[in-house]
Amino acid sequence: MFIQIAQLFLSLTILVTLHEFGHFWFAKRFGCRVDKFYLFFDFLFPFANMLNFSLFKKKINGTEYGIGWFPFGGYVQIAGMVDEQMDKSLINSEPQPWELRSKPAWQRLLVMMGGILVNLILGFFIFWMVLFTWGKETLPMANLPYGLAVDSTAYNIGLRNGDYITSVGGKYVSSINRIPIELIMNGASTIDGVHENGEKFSIPVTNDDRGLILKRLKKSPFVAPRVIASVDSIDQTSYAANSDLKKGDFIIAVNGVPVKYYNELSAELMKNKTKKVELTLLRNTDTVATQCMVTEKGTLGFYRKINNPPKINLQEFNIFTSFVQGTKDGLELLVMQAKQIAVIFTVKDAHTQIGGFYTMVQSMNTEWDWEGFWKFTALLSLGLAFMNFLPIPMLDGGYIMFILWEMVTGKKVSDKVIYYANNVGLFIVLGLMIYANTDWLRK
């Protein structure tokens, strides 16, 4: 858990610092006075006058650079801007030359767009570099020697273990992890393929089905490669250490129920959580019987070795092709962000799957993984760019909305209107954040 938290903390630190630098750079370039540049808040957000202190601060050329004690976000305090500080004195004072509000609309627009632009550029750049460094892995259906293993949601829809899916919504999918994406995000309404016995199928997918798939995805992957696995090693602190399990054993039955594939073994163990089970093992050419307790999570305590594993395709890129593919992947992700908003309002119970820091921590690798870290950071960077562009007061998009209104109509929105709109926006943002970060209660 510590490594997962550390990876998330580093990712957010990088993104917040560079996002705020985007605002800072444009503000300085247009002659605005920047009073503060802080990573994290030096007050109890959103209460600007409570618990005001910093862990570190240093003033350079009129700007106070610091690290706040409240480990959430960060901010740049630009003179003449109604921001997180909620300085009401701006309403009744005249704009000064060094203040943001005295600058032309196009300059104010770029200042407010600065953080979003940095997040966009950074996200695309990281995708580019990840592809150049590590390439891209895909697992096509043709590379599955034993077909798919399906979870309970997929089974109830009509899929079966050993199935091969040929298309989703009439579209060929290049990798099996694209299947739930096509169903949920792109609204595919059919799954076509071939059962293990050679019988073709075409399964309709309803909106209710999408809701169930989305709800279940945090616990199981909908579909996964079906594999045969043997015992690789034993956790000496587990129940398996007290059984007769040995390296190289195949578990072929649980309480007399045959289990050829690993998903079948997992299903039988889940049925017998916290119980002692009779295991039938294949050891070389001999059949061996033993007993073992099953944990609350439906495990025995051994690490598996996959026999005849699916072949993962690795696509490598040079510096130019990685740029093309990275741009394509980044643009698709931005489109997905917009589709997620639609999914929340159109797919049954989709709002219950909104996650916060807990969900993000759970998505990180339990071991330090630079490839996974940078992929997550790129995804989060583009996600932050999209979220900040939403026209909600208090977010960058709220300021942008007011400035665009001014540029179109020629009428500047008053500081008083912006101040009170930000108060409303603050409650909206806080409400969304509180709901997102109660995901561990909705688990």
N, C-alpha and C positions, 0 to 999 in steps of 0.2 A: 504493500500500500504506500509506503514512504516513497519508493521510486516512482510510482504512478503520480503521486502528488507533486513530487519534484519536477517531473516532466511537464505537467500542466502549469505549474508555477513559472517555470522558465519560459514556456511558450507564451503565456499571458504577459509576462514581463517584457519580452521582446516586442510583442504586438502593441501593447499599450504605449510603451516608450516611443516607438516609431510612429504610431498614430498621432500622438500628441506633438511629435516633432514636425509632422506635416502642417499642423495648424501654426506652430511656432515659426517655421521657416517662412511661410507666406506673410505672417503678421510682421515679422522683422523686415522682410523685403519691402513691404509697403509703408514702413515707418511707424508702425504701431508700437506703443510701449507695452512690453510683456513683463508683468510684475512677478509671475511665478511660473515655474515649470516643475511639476511634481509627478513622480511615480508613486502611486497610491495617494490616499487623501491624508492631509494633516489635520483633519477634523472628523467628527463622527458623521459621515455622509448619511443623509442629506442635510444635517443640521450644521450649518457653516460656523456657528459660534459656540459649538460644544466640543470640549476636549481638544483644544487647538495646540498640538505640538507635533514636532517632526523628529524622525530618527537621525536625520542628517540634513544640513542645509548650508549653502554657501552662496553669497551674492557676488555676481560677476556682471559688470557693465549694466547695472540697474535691474538685473533679473535674478530672482532668488531660485536657485536650483536645489531640489531637496527630495528626500524619500519620506513619505508620510507613514504614520503608524497603522492606519486602517488599510489592510491589504486587499483593496478592491479598486481596480481601475487606476485612474490618474487624471491630471488636468493641467491645462495651460491657462493661466489667468491673464487675459488680454484686456488692457484698459478700454473701457467703453463698451464692454460686452456683457449682456445679462447671461450669467453662466451658473455653475454649481454654487457659487458664493451667494447668489440671490441678493445682490446689492441693490436695495430699493432706492438709494440716493440717486441712481442714474435717471430715474423717472423725471425728477424735477430740476435737473441740472442741464446746462448747455453743453453740447458736444465740443470737445477740445481737439486741436489738430492732431495730437498723438493718439487719439482714441479711435477704435475700430469703427464706431458709429458715424464718424466724420468722413470716412473714406468713401469713394465711389462704389456703387453697387457691385460692379464687376470685381473689384478688389476684395470686398467683403465676401463675395461668393467664393472666390478662390481660397480665402482664409478658411472658410467653413468646409470647403471641399478638400482641404489639404490632407486631413486624416484619412478620408475615404480613398483619395488617390494613392496615398502611400500603401494602404492595405491592399488595394487592387494590384498595384505594381509588385508589391512584395509577394502576394499570393501567386501571381503568374510566374514570377521569377523562381520561387521555390519549386513549383511544379516543373519548371524547365530544368532546374538543377537536379531534382530527384530523378527524373527520367534519364538525364545524361549520366548520372552516377550509378544508379541501380537498375535502370530499365523498367519494364512493366511486365508483370506476371499476369497471365490469364489461364483459366482452366476450362477449355472447351468441353462440351458434352461428349465429343468423340474420344476424349482421353480418359473417360471413366470406364475401367474394365468391368465394373459390377453395377453400373448405373447409379441412380440416386438413392440416398436414404432420406425419407420424408418425416417431418414432425407431425404431431397430432392435427395441427391446423391444415397442413397440406393433405393429410389423409382424409380428413372430413370433407375437403373440397372435391376429392376424387382421385388424387395422386396415390401411387403405391410404391413401395420399396422396389428398386430395380428398374424404375421407369427411366426412359430417355426422353427429354423434352426437346422437340425440334424447333418450336417457335413459340413466342409469347406475343399475343395480339397480332399475329401474322408476321412478326419480325424475328429474324434470327438473332439469337443472343450469343455474343462471342465468349462470354464467361458466365459460369453458373451464378456468381454473386450478383449478376445483373438481373436475375429473374425477379426477386422481390422489388427491385427498383422499377422495373418495367410495369409491374402490377400496381404498385402503390403510387409512384410519382408520375408515371406516364399513363396511368389509367387503362392498361391493357385489359381487355374483357374476355380473352380466351387463352387457354394453355393447350397446345397441341403437342402430341408426342406418340411414343410407342411403349406399351407395357412390356414387362419382362417376357411374357409369352408370345410376343410379336403382334399383339392386337393393337391397332391404332386407336387413339382417343383424342377428343376435343372437349375440353372442360370449360364451361362458362364461369366467369369470375364476377361476382356481384360487388356492390359497394360495401355491403355488410361483410363479405369475405375479406375485402381489403382492410377493414377495420380490425378484424381478428388477426390477420397476418401482421399488421403493424404492431398490435398489442403484444403479440407473441415473440416478435423479433429480438427483444432484449433477453429472452431466455433461450431461444433456439433459432437456428438460421433458416427455417422454412424448408429448404432443401440443402443437402450436403452430399459429398461423395460417399458412396457406400463402400466400405473397406473391410478387409479381413485383417485382424491384428492379433499378434501374439504378445506374451509377457516379455518386456524388455528388461525391467529392473523393478525391485520391490522397495517401497518406502518402509524403512525399518521401524518407523514409529506408528505404522498403520496396522489394521486388522490383518491385512494380507501377510504380514511378517510372521503371524502365528498360524498360518495355514501351510499347506504343502505346495503352494505355488512356486514355480522355479522359472528362471529365464528360459525363454523358448517355448513355454507351454502355450497351447491353444485351449481356451475355454470353449467347449463344444456343447455344454448343456448346463442349465441352472434349474435345480429342483426337477430334473428330468425333462425340462423343456429345451429342445434343440436350439442352439444359437450359433449360426454359421458366421454371421456378420457382426461387426462391432456395435452397430446401432441396435441389433436384436439383443445383444448382451446388456447394453445400457438400459433398454426398455424393461427387461426382466429384473435387473437390479433395482430400478426405480420402483417397481411393484413390491419389492421386498425391503424397503428402507428400514433400518434399525433391527432387521431380523437376521438370523443365521440361515444361510442357504447351503444346499448341497451342490458342489461344483463337480462337473465331469471334465477332466482334462485330457488332451491328446499330447503325450510326451514322446516325441519321436514316433514310434509305431505302437506304443503302449497306451492303454487307457487307464487313467488314474482318478480316484475319487478323493475329494477332500471337502472340508467345511470351512466357511468363513463368514464373519459378521459383515453386514452392509452398513455403511455410514448413513447419516441423515440426508446426505447429498446423493445417495445412490451409487457410491463408489466402494471399491475394495482396498485400494491403496497400492496399485501397481502402475508403472508407466508402460505405455504400449509401444509396440513396433509394428508399423503398417507393412504388410506383405503385399508385393506387387502394387505399389502406390500409384495413384493417378499421375500422369506426366504433366507437369506444369510448364506451359510455354513461356519462355522469356524473350521478350522483344527488346532489342538493344537499339539505342539512339545515338547519333552523333550530335554535335552542338547545334546543328541547324534543324534536324528532324525532331530533336527534343523540344526545341522552341515551338515548332508547329504543333506537336502533340500536346505540349504543356499548355499552350494557348487554347487549344480545343477542349482539353479537360477542364481548364479554369472557366471557360465560357459555359460549359455544360453545368458546372457546379453552381454558377450564378443563376442559371435558369432553374436549377433544382431548388435553390433558395426561394425563388418566387413560387414555384409549385408547392413547396412545403406550406406556404401561407394558405394556398387554395385547399390543400389536403386537410388542414386543421378545421376548415369550415365545411368540407364536403364529405370527408370520410368519418364514419361513425366512431366516436370516442377517441379520435385522433389527438385531441387536445390533452388527453391524459398521458400521452407519451412525450410531451414537452419536457425536456430535461435541463438541469442546471449543472452546477459544479460537480455534484455527485456522479451524474451520468458521464460527464467528461472524464473524471478520474477513472471510472470503471472502463472507459474505452481505451485508456493508455495501457501499454505493455507492462507486465509485472517486472520485466528486466529492461535495462536501458537499451533502447532500440532507436538509433539515429534515423534510420529510414522511416520508421513509423512516426517518430517525433516530428520530422520535417513535413511528412504528409499531413499529419494532424494540424501542424502550424499553418500550412498553406490553406487547408480547408477552413480553419478558424479565421484566418486573415480575410479571406473572401466573404465568409459569413459575417464578420464584423463590418466589412464594407457595405454589404447589402443591408444589414440591420440599421446601420447608422444613416443610410440613405432614406429610410422610411420617414414620411412626412409627419412625425410625431414631435410636438414641441418638447424641448429639452435635449433631444437628439440632434445631431448635425443636420439631419433631414428636415427638422422643424425650422431651423434657421434658414436653410436653403429655400424652403417653401415660401417664407416671408420675403426673402430677397428676390426670388423669381417673380412673385406677385408685384413687387415694386418695379422690376425691370419691364414687366408686361404692361402694367397700368400707369406707370409713372408716378404712383402715389406710395410714399414710404410708410411702412407700418410703424406706428409709434412705439417708443420704448415701453410705454405703459401696457400696451396690448401684448407685446412680447413677454414682458415680466409676468403678467397674469396667465398667459398661455403656457409659459414654462412651469408655473405652479400646477396647472392641470396636467401637463405632460409629465411632471415629476411623479404625480400619483399614479398615472398610467404605467410609467416605466417601473416604479417600485412594485406595483401590483403584479406586473408580468414577471419581475425578477423573483418576488416572493413565491409566486405560483410555480415557476420553473424550478426553484431550489427546494421545493417540497417534494421533488421527484422520489426521494428515498422513502417518503411516507406512502407514495402511490406504487411502490415497487411490488 
